[in-house]
């Protein structure tokens, strides 16, 4: 609709159908609908395709716990085995200690005495004495006890378990203070050993300074020049290991500090050692007695 009358020019009142001044009919103008401004289409966000991933499998703490317990048990078992071995018992209670079982020789001046530790915990000794007789044996806390605990000895193994040294526990006039046993039937080295000795004319001795391992006195032949000289093999404590002029009955291994003493002899004496298994001369040493 116009704002003024087309006939008289008077101002028209909004919404009037007639001019209030001249009465002329007011022409109605078609109302043009207001077109809404076009809106830009809103783009829908592209939905990202979700990639399905399998759920992570949680490590079960139970498995770790079991493995840890097994490791602890294994460690405890190993420690117990070591403790039992160090204390002298390798078997279960009531079972004979396998380190002792077998035949042994006790080195004595006359001839070797046989000790047989049987697996049923019985002991055979031949030849026997008034006190060292057949009986029983058992190992408890690194102690070898004989005759139902009548006497006990500490036990020390050497030479790869082939030599057993026993030292009596406590005071007793009936049983020896120390006993040296060597496994029976063992042979010395099959090769000629290296040996070094010193000759001392002030003590009338040829003393072992060094010797290869596993050489037994029973494998050594001793000769003297003149052959009328008397001699005896003695240990590091200068205790005789066999009768005068004999090595064949000595069951012990040669140890540094063992010696050959010349007895009831005057003048210069040459001592010769020969290794019986290979028939090789080990050396000659001269002592001025």
Buried (B, 14 or more C-beta within 10 A) or exposed (E): EEEEBEEEEEEBEEEEEEBEEEEBEBEEEEEEEEEEEEEEEEEEEEEEEEEEEEEEEEEEEEEEEEEEEEEEEEEEEEEEEEEEEEEBBBBEEEEBBEBBBBBBBBBBBEBBBBBBBBEEBEBBBEEEEEBBEEBBBBBBEEBBBBBEEEBBBBBEBEBEEBBBBBEBEEEEEEBBEEBBBBBBEBEBBEEBBEBEBEBBEEEBBBBBEEBEEBBBBBBBBBBBEEEEBEBBBBBEEEEBBBBEEBBEBBBBBBBEEBBBBBEEBEEEBBBBBBBBBBEEEBEBBEBEE
